[in-house]
Amino acid sequence: MQRLAVIDMGSNSFRMTVFEHKGGQARVHAEELREAVRLAEGMDAEGKLSRKAFKRALRTAEQFAAVCRDLHVEDIVAVGTSAIRDASNGGELIAEVRARTGLEVRVLSGEEEAWYGYVAIANTTTISDGFGLELGGGSIQLTRLAGRGLADSACLPLGAVRMTEAFVGRELASAKAMRKLRRHIHDQLGQLEWWGSGRSRRLAGVGGTVRNLAAAVGKRSGDDLDEGVQGFMLGRDPLEELIAELASLPASERGGVPGIKRDRGDVILGGALVVASAMECGGFDAIEVTQSGLREALFLERLLAAEELPLLRRAA
């Protein structure tokens, strides 16, 4: 079995999954590693990553590289997303990571990030004609599927960390601030004529925020999600009820809500408002949650390339 590590250096968290594969067969070798690096946190007006975030990123990259050495990983795919892509000193971070760890980090464009979100959705749901949503810390990726191919996509700077800092704040969120955030999402998504268009009302969701919201709604409704949130239908009404509960608490206490990860508590309300607003703007009553995401899509790309098989397609 060959081992491949996929590292996602996201705006909120850095994550790594180690896969094993041979002859078209694959499995996850070890549990996912996750560190709440908060790379997008505290980015200044000139788009420069803060020194604290920079150091957290380097420390985590060194830890991931050490794990890869211990596990004798033969191949590593490392990618950066919105925060590194948008940062004025993102190139400096990539160079420092390479110098300290030997990791070659490829910074994805917004179009590439949306593509991989589509790949994850198309391979883990039965959606042929419908829509996809992937929410990260710095950006949101929206997609439209037609005949299982990718018909439209967009990457917008509406991530959970970014919207929290811009609108909601770090402690108590006012009703006025939340209304402003919702209007901002509607204004941005309203420019996408294809979002929510067509007869299909199916929407699938990717990303840690979506999975965490599903886990919390599942806890509230008594659903057994011990095996994961794959296929869970996150309704807009239950999501709005969760938003009301989260908004009634200071950010420091939101991580105590059942199902919410403690290190995500201060940004989960902003993320929930983005998801709910996107659903409302597109006319969706529910979002089908998928457990897979960017790392699984990158692994699938590498696996299929080794087998000389195509990786889906764009719609005609």
Buried (B, 14 or more C-beta within 10 A) or exposed (E): EBBBBBBBBBBBBBBBBBBBBEEEEBEEBBEEBBBBBBBBBBBEEEEBBBEEBBEBBBBBBBBBBEBBEEBEBEBBBBBBBBBBBBBEBBEEBBEBBBEEBEBEBEBBEBEBBBBBBBBBBBBBBEBEBBBBBBBBBBBBBBBBBBEBBBBBBBBBBBBBBBBBBBBBBEEEBEEEBBEBBBEBBEEBBEEBEBBBEEEBEBBBBBBBBBBBBBBBBBBBEEBEBEEEBBBBEBBBEBBBBBBEBBBEBEBEEBBEBEBBBEBBBBBBBBBBBBBBBBBBBBEBEBBBBBBBBBBBBBBBBBBBEBEEEEBBEEEE
